[in-house]
Amino acid sequence: MSAGHGSAVDGHDASTGPGKQSILKQPTAVWAIAFACVVAFMGIGLVDPILPAIAESLKATPTQTELLFTSYLAVTGVAMFFTSWVSSRLGAKKTLMIGLALIVVFALLAATSGDVWEIIGFRAGWGLGNALFISTALATIVGAAAGGTASAIILYEAALGLGIAIGPLIGGLLGSVSWRGPFFGVTALMAIAFIAIAVFLKGSALEKPAPTRLSAPFRALAVPALGTLAATAFFYNIGFFVLLAYTPYPLGFGAMGIGLTFFGWGVGLAITSVWVAPLLTARMKRTTVLRIALPLLALDLLAAALVVGTPAALVACVVVGGLVLGVLNTVLTESVMEATDLPRSVASSAYSAVRFIGGAIAPPVATLLADTIAPSAAYVFAAASVAVGLVIVVAGRRALRRVDDGPESPRVEAEAISAGEVS
């Protein structure tokens, strides 16, 4: 671990192993937060299976339904510039609850809406809530946990992986009944999480972080290493969201079929982000992992372009893409945390903001290219964007020397996984 990164956080010993106290012996507050984390991360793939159904029911074009991702990601990206400033002044519990409340309100409004443009707007409010919640979830669960940081992180990563994997499946199950089902499902689950955290999480038990400057994330992007990684993530995330948000249309499946496809995607992403990425970075430099994984993702997207008319082959590309995406998400964000001496909350929020803006651009551009040229053009665009990200990593190798200094603590790995999956 590089100089300046301590091994103890929030009064807990990061080396405390889960064997010293069972991971299951946690305060009720920790289980409430873990439940909320599962639901929040379910949101990544929850809407995917119902995109065609929304288009059909509301007489919307594919490009309009793709704006459900764009409004969500654009607002999340902009909000990320300010979440560290907000949480450092309000404290973790208040920030967490405001985020949950916003998700409940806007998910319910989306569920009861009858116009696609209204849902696009409500998804924007949902994105604001998710940004506030996810930005403080890890710090909150670590601050409230018993048995040391290591036990809390294992629990957090389990919640994260479960949410990513089952989100598309739940979306498919509820979406096969009605496209409104997933929205109502999120509303109910997040309302339960809000009540549980309000009742069981004691704010006095959590330390309030030192206030950060409003301009801090913007200034952070001027640091060469962070700017290089943010630019890489901007183009890489275009590939991510073309695969996630556009693919339901050429697949041609119903809600359940799409849900099962992206359940496979989510399982692969969860496994590689939580377990495989740390194994790879323990054996080779982070920049080496990036130089291997980025071209693999580009090749997978090119393969999707070639087989776009064959659903079974396209499903295989989606699942393989999930495996590669899990590695890239974690390693990129871990690199961000290692690249500078900036507070991790500032560096992560600046990087994530740029990354999500790239993701916001991808879905409508993909459908426009598919409509005007051919369905394969969306994946060619995605592959080219990922290739640009690779060029940036290679060209910026001098600025990125510091990210290869050494392995990170379990806490930082969890922060990287969290920030990598917030979308």
KOLTORSE-949925 format. One line per 3 residues: number of its first residue (from 1); their letters; for each residue x, y, z of N, C-alpha, C. Coordinates in steps of 0.2 Angstrom, whole numbers. Layout:
BEGIN
NUM = A = X,Y,Z,X,Y,Z,X,Y,Z  ...
//
This chain:
BEGIN
1 = MSA = 4,-6,0,0,0,0,4,6,0  2,11,-4,7,17,-4,7,21,2  11,26,2,12,30,8,6,34,9
4 = GHG = 4,35,15,-1,40,16,-8,37,17  -8,30,16,-15,26,16,-14,22,23  -18,24,28,-18,20,34,-21,14,34
7 = SAV = -20,10,39,-23,3,39,-29,3,43  -31,8,47,-36,8,51,-41,14,50  -47,12,50,-52,17,47,-58,17,52
10 = DGH = -60,23,54,-66,24,58,-66,20,65  -60,20,67,-59,16,74,-59,9,73  -59,6,68,-59,-1,67,-52,-3,64
13 = DAS = -50,-9,66,-44,-12,63,-45,-15,57  -42,-13,52,-43,-16,45,-41,-23,44  -37,-25,49,-34,-32,48,-38,-36,52
16 = TGP = -43,-34,56,-48,-38,60,-51,-43,55  -50,-49,56,-53,-55,52,-60,-56,54  -64,-59,49,-71,-61,51,-71,-66,56
19 = GKQ = -65,-70,56,-65,-76,61,-66,-74,68  -64,-68,70,-64,-65,77,-71,-64,79  -75,-63,75,-82,-62,76,-86,-64,70
22 = SIL = -91,-68,71,-95,-70,65,-98,-64,62  -98,-64,55,-100,-59,51,-108,-58,52  -111,-64,54,-118,-63,55,-120,-60,62
25 = KQP = -116,-59,66,-117,-56,72,-116,-48,72  -121,-45,69,-120,-38,67,-126,-34,70  -126,-28,72,-131,-24,74,-137,-24,69
28 = TAV = -143,-23,71,-149,-23,67,-148,-17,62  -145,-12,64,-143,-6,59,-139,-8,53  -134,-13,54,-130,-15,49,-134,-19,44
31 = WAI = -139,-23,46,-143,-27,42,-148,-23,38  -150,-17,41,-154,-12,37,-151,-9,32  -144,-7,33,-140,-4,28,-139,-9,22
34 = AFA = -137,-15,24,-136,-20,19,-142,-22,15  -148,-22,17,-154,-23,14,-155,-17,9  -154,-11,11,-154,-5,7,-149,-5,1
37 = CVV = -143,-8,2,-138,-8,-3,-140,-13,-8  -143,-19,-6,-145,-24,-11,-150,-21,-16  -155,-17,-13,-160,-14,-17,-157,-9,-22
40 = AFM = -153,-5,-19,-150,1,-23,-146,-2,-29  -142,-7,-28,-138,-10,-33,-142,-14,-38  -148,-16,-36,-153,-20,-40,-155,-15,-46
43 = GIG = -155,-8,-44,-157,-3,-49,-153,-3,-55  -147,-6,-55,-142,-5,-61,-146,-9,-67  -149,-15,-66,-152,-19,-71,-159,-19,-71
46 = LVD = -162,-16,-66,-169,-17,-65,-174,-15,-71  -172,-9,-74,-176,-6,-79,-175,-10,-86  -169,-13,-87,-167,-16,-93,-173,-20,-96
49 = PIL = -175,-25,-92,-180,-30,-96,-187,-27,-98  -188,-21,-95,-195,-18,-97,-194,-12,-102  -188,-11,-105,-188,-6,-110,-192,-7,-116
52 = PAI = -192,-13,-119,-197,-14,-125,-204,-13,-123  -206,-16,-117,-213,-15,-115,-215,-8,-114  -211,-4,-111,-212,3,-110,-213,7,-117
55 = AES = -209,5,-122,-209,8,-128,-216,6,-132  -218,0,-131,-224,-3,-134,-231,0,-130  -230,0,-124,-236,3,-120,-237,10,-120
58 = LKA = -232,14,-121,-232,21,-120,-231,24,-127  -231,20,-133,-230,22,-139,-224,27,-140  -219,24,-137,-212,28,-137,-207,25,-142
61 = TPT = -203,28,-144,-197,26,-148,-192,23,-144  -188,18,-147,-182,16,-143,-178,21,-140  -177,26,-144,-172,32,-142,-175,35,-136
64 = QTE = -182,36,-136,-185,39,-130,-184,35,-124  -185,28,-125,-185,24,-119,-177,24,-116  -172,24,-121,-165,25,-119,-164,31,-115
67 = LLF = -168,36,-115,-167,42,-111,-168,41,-104  -172,35,-102,-173,33,-95,-166,32,-92  -161,29,-96,-154,28,-93,-151,35,-93
70 = TSY = -152,39,-99,-148,45,-100,-150,50,-94  -156,51,-93,-158,56,-87,-155,54,-81  -156,47,-79,-153,44,-73,-146,45,-72
73 = LAV = -142,44,-77,-135,44,-77,-132,51,-77  -135,55,-81,-133,62,-82,-134,66,-75  -139,65,-72,-141,68,-65,-136,65,-60
76 = TGV = -135,58,-60,-131,55,-56,-124,58,-56  -121,59,-63,-115,61,-64,-114,68,-61  -119,73,-63,-118,80,-60,-118,80,-53
79 = AMF = -123,76,-50,-123,75,-42,-117,73,-39  -113,68,-42,-107,66,-39,-102,71,-38  -102,76,-42,-98,82,-41,-99,85,-34
82 = FTS = -105,84,-31,-107,88,-25,-108,83,-19  -108,77,-20,-110,72,-15,-105,72,-9  -99,73,-10,-94,73,-5,-95,80,-1
85 = WVS = -97,85,-4,-98,91,0,-104,91,4  -110,88,1,-116,87,5,-115,82,11  -112,76,10,-112,72,15,-107,74,21
88 = SRL = -102,78,19,-97,80,24,-100,85,28  -106,88,26,-109,93,31,-115,90,34  -119,86,31,-125,83,34,-124,77,38
91 = GAK = -118,74,37,-117,67,40,-120,62,36  -117,56,38,-119,50,34,-126,48,34  -129,48,40,-136,46,41,-141,50,37
94 = KTL = -140,57,38,-145,61,34,-144,61,27  -138,60,24,-137,60,17,-140,53,15  -139,48,18,-142,41,17,-149,41,16
97 = MIG = -153,44,21,-160,45,21,-163,49,16  -160,55,15,-162,59,9,-162,55,3  -156,52,1,-156,48,-5,-161,43,-5
100 = LAL = -162,39,0,-168,34,0,-175,37,-1  -176,43,2,-182,46,1,-183,48,-6  -178,51,-9,-179,53,-16,-180,47,-21
103 = IVV = -177,42,-19,-178,36,-23,-185,33,-23  -188,33,-17,-195,31,-15,-200,35,-19  -199,42,-18,-204,47,-21,-203,46,-29
106 = FAL = -198,46,-32,-197,46,-39,-199,39,-42  -197,34,-39,-199,27,-42,-207,27,-42  -210,29,-36,-217,29,-36,-220,33,-42
109 = LAA = -218,39,-43,-220,43,-48,-219,40,-55  -214,37,-56,-212,33,-62,-217,28,-63  -219,24,-58,-223,18,-58,-231,20,-60
112 = TSG = -233,26,-58,-239,29,-59,-240,33,-65  -235,34,-68,-235,39,-74,-238,36,-80  -240,40,-85,-243,37,-91,-240,40,-97
115 = DVW = -234,44,-96,-231,47,-102,-223,46,-101  -220,44,-107,-213,42,-107,-208,48,-104  -210,54,-106,-206,60,-104,-207,61,-97
118 = EII = -212,60,-94,-213,60,-87,-208,55,-83  -208,49,-86,-204,44,-83,-197,46,-83  -195,49,-89,-188,51,-90,-186,56,-85
121 = GFR = -191,61,-83,-189,66,-78,-189,63,-71  -193,58,-70,-193,55,-63,-187,51,-62  -185,48,-68,-178,44,-67,-172,48,-66
124 = AGW = -173,55,-68,-168,59,-66,-168,61,-58  -173,61,-55,-174,62,-48,-171,56,-45  -173,50,-47,-170,44,-45,-163,44,-45
127 = GLG = -160,46,-50,-153,46,-51,-149,50,-45  -153,56,-43,-150,60,-38,-150,57,-31  -156,53,-30,-156,49,-24,-151,44,-24
130 = NAL = -150,40,-29,-145,35,-29,-138,37,-28  -136,43,-31,-130,46,-30,-128,47,-23  -133,50,-19,-133,52,-12,-132,46,-8
133 = FIS = -136,41,-10,-136,35,-6,-130,31,-6  -128,29,-13,-122,25,-14,-115,29,-11  -115,35,-12,-109,39,-10,-108,38,-3
136 = TAL = -113,37,2,-111,36,9,-113,29,12  -115,24,7,-117,18,10,-111,14,13  -105,14,10,-100,10,12,-97,13,19
139 = ATI = -96,19,19,-94,23,25,-99,21,31  -105,21,30,-110,20,35,-110,13,37  -110,8,33,-110,1,35,-104,0,39
142 = VGA = -98,3,37,-92,1,41,-92,5,48  -95,11,48,-95,14,54,-100,11,59  -105,8,57,-110,4,61,-109,-3,63
145 = AAG = -104,-6,59,-103,-13,60,-99,-15,66  -100,-21,69,-96,-24,74,-92,-29,71  -86,-30,75,-81,-35,73,-76,-33,68
148 = GTA = -75,-26,67,-70,-24,63,-72,-23,56  -68,-19,52,-69,-17,45,-70,-23,41  -65,-28,41,-65,-33,37,-72,-37,36
151 = SAI = -75,-38,42,-82,-41,42,-87,-37,39  -87,-30,40,-91,-26,37,-91,-26,29  -85,-26,27,-83,-26,20,-86,-32,16
154 = ILY = -85,-38,19,-87,-44,17,-95,-44,16  -98,-41,21,-105,-41,21,-108,-36,15  -104,-30,15,-106,-25,10,-105,-28,3
157 = EAA = -99,-31,2,-98,-34,-5,-103,-40,-7  -105,-43,-2,-111,-48,-3,-117,-45,-5  -119,-39,-2,-125,-36,-3,-124,-33,-10
160 = LGL = -119,-30,-12,-117,-27,-19,-118,-33,-24  -115,-38,-23,-115,-44,-28,-122,-46,-29  -126,-47,-24,-132,-50,-24,-137,-45,-28
163 = GIA = -136,-38,-26,-140,-33,-29,-139,-33,-37  -133,-33,-39,-131,-33,-46,-134,-39,-50  -134,-45,-47,-136,-51,-50,-143,-52,-51
166 = IGP = -147,-50,-45,-154,-51,-45,-158,-46,-48  -155,-40,-49,-159,-34,-52,-162,-36,-58  -159,-38,-63,-162,-39,-70,-167,-45,-69
169 = LIG = -166,-50,-65,-170,-55,-64,-177,-53,-61  -177,-49,-55,-183,-46,-52,-186,-42,-57  -182,-38,-61,-185,-33,-66,-189,-38,-71
172 = GLL = -186,-43,-73,-190,-48,-78,-196,-51,-75  -196,-53,-69,-201,-56,-66,-207,-51,-65  -206,-45,-62,-211,-40,-61,-213,-37,-68
175 = GSV = -208,-37,-72,-210,-34,-79,-214,-38,-83  -214,-45,-82,-218,-49,-86,-225,-48,-85  -227,-46,-79,-234,-44,-77,-236,-37,-79
178 = SWR = -232,-32,-78,-233,-25,-80,-226,-22,-80  -225,-17,-85,-219,-13,-85,-219,-9,-79  -224,-8,-75,-224,-4,-69,-222,-8,-63
181 = GPF = -222,-14,-64,-220,-18,-58,-213,-17,-55  -208,-16,-59,-201,-15,-56,-201,-8,-52  -205,-3,-55,-205,3,-51,-208,3,-45
184 = FGV = -214,-1,-45,-218,-2,-38,-213,-6,-33  -210,-11,-36,-206,-15,-32,-200,-11,-28  -197,-7,-32,-192,-3,-29,-195,2,-24
187 = TAL = -200,5,-26,-204,9,-21,-205,6,-14  -208,0,-14,-209,-4,-8,-203,-6,-4  -198,-8,-8,-192,-11,-4,-188,-5,-1
190 = MAI = -187,1,-5,-184,6,-3,-187,10,3  -194,10,3,-198,12,9,-196,8,15  -196,2,14,-194,-3,20,-187,-1,23
193 = AFI = -183,0,18,-176,1,20,-175,8,23  -179,13,21,-179,20,24,-182,19,31  -187,16,32,-190,15,39,-185,11,44
196 = AIA = -182,6,41,-177,2,45,-171,6,47  -168,10,42,-162,14,44,-164,20,49  -170,23,48,-172,28,52,-173,26,59
199 = VFL = -176,20,60,-177,17,67,-170,14,70  -166,10,66,-161,7,69,-154,10,69  -153,14,64,-146,17,63,-146,24,68
202 = KGS = -141,23,73,-140,29,77,-135,34,74  -137,40,72,-132,44,69,-127,46,74  -128,46,80,-122,48,85,-117,43,85
205 = ALE = -118,37,82,-113,32,82,-108,33,76  -110,37,71,-106,38,65,-102,45,66  -96,45,64,-92,51,64,-93,55,58
208 = KPA = -94,61,59,-95,66,54,-88,68,50  -88,67,44,-81,69,41,-80,76,41  -73,78,39,-71,85,39,-75,88,32
211 = PTR = -77,94,33,-81,97,27,-76,97,21  -78,96,15,-74,97,9,-76,103,5  -72,106,1,-74,112,-3,-78,110,-9
214 = LSA = -83,115,-10,-87,113,-16,-83,112,-23  -78,116,-23,-74,116,-29,-69,110,-30  -69,106,-24,-63,101,-24,-64,96,-29
217 = PFR = -69,93,-31,-69,88,-37,-67,91,-43  -69,97,-45,-67,100,-51,-60,101,-51  -57,104,-46,-50,105,-46,-46,98,-46
220 = ALA = -49,93,-44,-46,86,-44,-45,84,-51  -49,85,-56,-49,83,-63,-43,86,-66  -40,92,-63,-34,95,-66,-28,91,-64
223 = VPA = -28,86,-60,-22,82,-58,-21,77,-64  -15,77,-67,-15,73,-73,-17,65,-72  -15,62,-67,-17,55,-66,-24,54,-66
226 = LGT = -28,58,-62,-35,58,-61,-39,60,-68  -36,65,-71,-39,67,-77,-38,61,-83  -33,58,-83,-32,53,-87,-37,47,-86
229 = LAA = -37,45,-80,-42,39,-78,-49,41,-79  -51,48,-78,-58,50,-79,-59,50,-87  -55,52,-91,-56,52,-98,-56,45,-101
232 = TAF = -52,40,-98,-53,33,-100,-60,30,-98  -62,32,-92,-68,29,-90,-74,32,-94  -74,39,-96,-79,42,-100,-80,37,-106
235 = FYN = -75,36,-110,-76,32,-116,-77,24,-115  -74,22,-109,-76,15,-108,-83,14,-106  -86,19,-102,-93,18,-100,-98,19,-105
238 = IGF = -96,22,-111,-100,21,-117,-101,14,-119  -95,10,-119,-96,3,-121,-100,-1,-116  -99,1,-109,-103,-2,-104,-111,-1,-105
241 = FVL = -113,5,-107,-120,6,-107,-123,5,-114  -119,4,-119,-122,2,-125,-124,-6,-124  -119,-9,-121,-121,-16,-120,-127,-17,-115
244 = LAY = -127,-13,-110,-132,-14,-105,-139,-12,-107  -139,-5,-110,-145,-2,-111,-148,-3,-118  -144,-4,-123,-146,-5,-130,-148,-12,-132
247 = TPY = -145,-17,-129,-145,-24,-131,-152,-27,-130  -156,-25,-125,-163,-28,-125,-167,-27,-132  -166,-22,-136,-169,-22,-142,-167,-27,-147
250 = PLG = -161,-28,-149,-160,-33,-154,-161,-40,-152  -161,-41,-145,-162,-48,-142,-169,-50,-144  -174,-46,-144,-181,-47,-146,-184,-52,-141
253 = FGA = -182,-52,-135,-185,-57,-130,-190,-53,-126  -195,-57,-123,-199,-53,-118,-195,-51,-112  -199,-49,-107,-196,-46,-101,-192,-51,-97
256 = MGI = -195,-57,-97,-192,-63,-93,-185,-65,-96  -186,-65,-103,-180,-67,-107,-174,-62,-106  -176,-56,-106,-171,-51,-105,-168,-51,-98
259 = GLT = -173,-52,-93,-171,-52,-86,-166,-58,-85  -167,-64,-88,-162,-70,-87,-156,-68,-90  -156,-65,-96,-150,-63,-100,-145,-59,-95
262 = FFG = -148,-54,-93,-144,-49,-89,-143,-51,-82  -147,-57,-80,-145,-60,-73,-138,-63,-74  -137,-67,-80,-131,-69,-81,-125,-64,-82
265 = WGV = -127,-59,-85,-122,-53,-85,-121,-50,-78  -126,-50,-74,-124,-47,-67,-121,-52,-63  -122,-59,-63,-118,-63,-60,-111,-63,-62
268 = GLA = -109,-63,-68,-102,-62,-70,-99,-56,-68  -102,-51,-69,-100,-44,-66,-98,-44,-59  -103,-47,-55,-102,-47,-48,-96,-52,-46
271 = ITS = -95,-57,-49,-90,-62,-47,-83,-59,-49  -82,-56,-55,-76,-53,-57,-74,-47,-53  -79,-43,-51,-78,-37,-48,-76,-38,-41
274 = VWV = -79,-43,-37,-78,-44,-30,-72,-49,-29  -71,-54,-33,-66,-59,-32,-60,-59,-37  -62,-58,-44,-57,-59,-49,-52,-53,-49
277 = APL = -55,-47,-49,-51,-41,-50,-45,-41,-45  -47,-42,-38,-42,-42,-33,-36,-47,-34  -38,-53,-37,-33,-58,-38,-28,-56,-44
280 = LTA = -31,-52,-49,-27,-50,-55,-22,-45,-52  -25,-40,-49,-21,-34,-47,-15,-36,-41  -16,-42,-38,-11,-45,-33,-6,-48,-37
283 = RMK = -7,-49,-44,-2,-53,-48,1,-49,-53  -2,-43,-55,1,-39,-60,-1,-32,-59  2,-27,-63,1,-20,-62,-6,-19,-64
286 = RTT = -9,-14,-60,-16,-12,-62,-16,-9,-70  -11,-5,-72,-11,-3,-79,-11,-9,-84  -7,-14,-82,-7,-20,-86,-14,-23,-87
289 = VLR = -17,-24,-81,-24,-27,-81,-28,-22,-86  -28,-16,-85,-32,-12,-90,-30,-13,-97  -24,-13,-98,-21,-14,-105,-23,-21,-108
292 = IAL = -25,-26,-104,-27,-32,-106,-35,-32,-107  -38,-29,-102,-46,-30,-101,-49,-25,-106  -47,-19,-107,-50,-15,-112,-50,-17,-119
295 = PLL = -45,-20,-122,-46,-23,-129,-50,-29,-129  -50,-33,-123,-55,-39,-123,-62,-36,-123  -64,-31,-120,-70,-28,-120,-72,-26,-127
298 = ALD = -67,-22,-130,-68,-20,-137,-70,-26,-142  -66,-31,-141,-67,-37,-146,-74,-40,-144  -76,-40,-138,-82,-43,-137,-88,-39,-140
301 = LLA = -87,-32,-140,-92,-28,-143,-92,-29,-150  -86,-30,-153,-86,-31,-161,-89,-38,-162  -88,-43,-158,-92,-49,-159,-99,-48,-159
304 = AAL = -101,-44,-154,-109,-43,-153,-111,-39,-160  -107,-35,-163,-109,-32,-169,-110,-37,-175  -106,-42,-175,-106,-47,-180,-112,-52,-179
307 = VVG = -114,-53,-173,-119,-58,-171,-125,-55,-169  -126,-49,-170,-132,-45,-168,-139,-48,-170  -139,-52,-176,-145,-55,-178,-146,-62,-175
310 = TPA = -142,-64,-171,-142,-71,-168,-143,-71,-161  -149,-71,-158,-150,-70,-151,-145,-74,-146  -145,-80,-148,-141,-85,-143,-133,-82,-143
313 = ALV = -131,-80,-148,-124,-78,-149,-123,-71,-145  -128,-67,-146,-128,-60,-143,-129,-61,-135  -132,-66,-133,-133,-67,-126,-126,-69,-123
316 = ACV = -122,-73,-127,-115,-75,-125,-111,-69,-124  -111,-65,-129,-107,-58,-129,-109,-54,-123  -116,-54,-121,-118,-50,-115,-114,-53,-109
319 = VVG = -115,-60,-108,-112,-63,-102,-104,-62,-102  -101,-63,-107,-94,-62,-107,-92,-55,-106  -96,-50,-109,-95,-43,-107,-96,-42,-100
322 = GLV = -100,-45,-96,-101,-44,-89,-95,-46,-85  -92,-51,-87,-86,-54,-84,-80,-49,-85  -79,-46,-91,-74,-41,-92,-76,-34,-88
325 = LGV = -82,-32,-88,-84,-26,-85,-83,-26,-78  -84,-32,-75,-82,-32,-67,-75,-31,-66  -71,-33,-70,-63,-32,-69,-62,-25,-70
328 = LNT = -64,-22,-75,-63,-15,-77,-66,-10,-72  -72,-11,-70,-75,-6,-65,-71,-6,-59  -69,-12,-56,-65,-12,-50,-58,-9,-50
331 = VLT = -54,-11,-56,-47,-9,-57,-47,-2,-58  -51,1,-62,-51,8,-64,-52,12,-58  -57,10,-54,-59,15,-48,-53,14,-42
334 = ESV = -51,8,-42,-45,7,-37,-39,11,-39  -38,11,-46,-33,16,-48,-34,23,-47  -40,25,-47,-42,32,-45,-40,33,-38
337 = MEA = -41,29,-34,-40,30,-26,-32,30,-25  -28,27,-29,-21,26,-28,-17,32,-32  -21,35,-36,-17,40,-41,-15,46,-38
340 = TDL = -18,49,-33,-17,55,-30,-17,55,-23  -15,61,-20,-15,62,-12,-22,65,-10  -26,66,-15,-33,69,-13,-37,64,-9
343 = PRS = -41,67,-5,-46,63,-1,-50,58,-6  -51,52,-4,-54,47,-8,-61,49,-10  -64,52,-6,-71,54,-7,-71,59,-13
346 = VAS = -66,64,-13,-66,69,-18,-64,66,-25  -59,62,-25,-56,58,-31,-61,54,-34  -65,50,-30,-70,45,-32,-76,49,-35
349 = SAY = -78,55,-32,-84,58,-35,-82,62,-41  -76,65,-42,-74,68,-48,-74,63,-54  -71,57,-52,-70,52,-58,-77,49,-59
352 = SAV = -81,48,-54,-88,45,-56,-92,49,-60  -92,56,-58,-96,61,-62,-94,60,-69  -88,61,-71,-86,60,-78,-88,54,-81
355 = RFI = -87,48,-78,-89,42,-80,-96,41,-82  -101,44,-77,-108,43,-78,-110,47,-84  -107,53,-85,-109,57,-91,-107,54,-97
358 = GGA = -102,50,-98,-101,46,-103,-106,41,-104  -108,37,-99,-114,33,-99,-120,36,-101  -121,42,-99,-128,45,-101,-128,46,-109
361 = IAP = -122,47,-112,-122,49,-119,-124,42,-123  -122,37,-121,-122,30,-125,-128,28,-127  -133,27,-123,-140,24,-125,-143,27,-131
364 = PVA = -145,34,-130,-148,37,-136,-144,37,-143  -137,38,-142,-133,37,-148,-133,31,-151  -133,25,-147,-133,18,-149,-140,17,-153
367 = TLL = -146,19,-151,-152,18,-154,-152,22,-161  -150,28,-161,-150,33,-167,-145,29,-172  -140,27,-170,-135,24,-175,-139,17,-178
370 = ADT = -142,14,-173,-145,7,-176,-151,9,-180  -154,14,-179,-160,16,-183,-158,19,-190  -152,23,-190,-150,26,-196,-146,22,-200
373 = IAP = -142,17,-197,-137,13,-201,-139,6,-201  -138,3,-195,-139,-4,-194,-138,-6,-187  -142,-11,-184,-141,-13,-177,-133,-14,-175
376 = SAA = -130,-16,-180,-123,-18,-178,-119,-11,-177  -121,-6,-180,-117,1,-179,-117,3,-172  -122,1,-168,-122,3,-161,-116,0,-157
379 = YVF = -114,-7,-159,-109,-10,-155,-102,-8,-158  -102,-6,-165,-96,-4,-167,-94,3,-164  -99,7,-163,-98,13,-159,-95,12,-152
382 = AAA = -98,7,-149,-96,5,-142,-89,3,-142  -87,-2,-147,-80,-4,-147,-75,1,-149  -77,6,-153,-72,11,-155,-71,16,-149
385 = SVA = -76,17,-145,-76,21,-139,-71,18,-134  -72,11,-133,-68,7,-128,-60,8,-130  -59,7,-137,-53,8,-140,-49,15,-139
388 = VGL = -54,20,-139,-51,26,-137,-49,26,-130  -52,23,-125,-50,23,-118,-44,19,-118  -43,14,-121,-36,10,-121,-31,15,-124
391 = VIV = -32,19,-129,-27,23,-131,-25,28,-126  -30,31,-122,-28,36,-117,-24,33,-111  -26,26,-109,-22,23,-104,-14,22,-107
394 = VAG = -13,20,-113,-7,19,-115,-3,26,-116  -6,31,-119,-3,37,-119,-2,41,-113  -6,39,-107,-5,42,-101,-1,38,-96
397 = RRA = 3,33,-98,7,29,-94,11,32,-89  14,38,-91,19,41,-86,15,44,-80  9,47,-82,5,50,-77,2,45,-72
400 = LRR = 1,38,-75,-2,33,-71,3,29,-67  10,31,-67,15,26,-63,13,25,-56  10,30,-53,9,29,-46,3,24,-44
403 = VDD = -1,22,-49,-7,18,-48,-4,10,-47  2,9,-49,5,3,-49,10,2,-43  9,6,-38,14,6,-32,13,0,-28
406 = GPE = 7,-3,-27,6,-9,-23,-1,-10,-21  -2,-16,-18,-9,-18,-16,-13,-13,-11  -19,-13,-12,-23,-9,-8,-26,-13,-2
409 = SPR = -28,-10,3,-32,-13,9,-39,-15,7  -42,-20,11,-48,-22,9,-53,-17,9  -52,-11,13,-57,-6,13,-57,-2,6
412 = VEA = -51,-1,4,-50,3,-3,-53,-2,-8  -52,-8,-8,-55,-13,-13,-62,-12,-13  -65,-12,-7,-73,-11,-7,-75,-5,-9
415 = EAI = -71,1,-8,-73,7,-10,-73,7,-18  -68,4,-21,-67,4,-28,-73,0,-31  -75,-6,-28,-81,-10,-31,-87,-6,-30
418 = SAG = -88,-2,-25,-94,2,-24,-94,7,-29  -89,11,-30,-89,17,-34,-90,14,-42  -87,8,-43,-87,6,-50,-94,3,-51
421 = EVS = -98,1,-47,-105,-1,-48,-110,3,-47  -109,9,-45,-115,14,-43,-119,15,-49  -117,15,-55,-122,16,-60,-127,11,-61
//
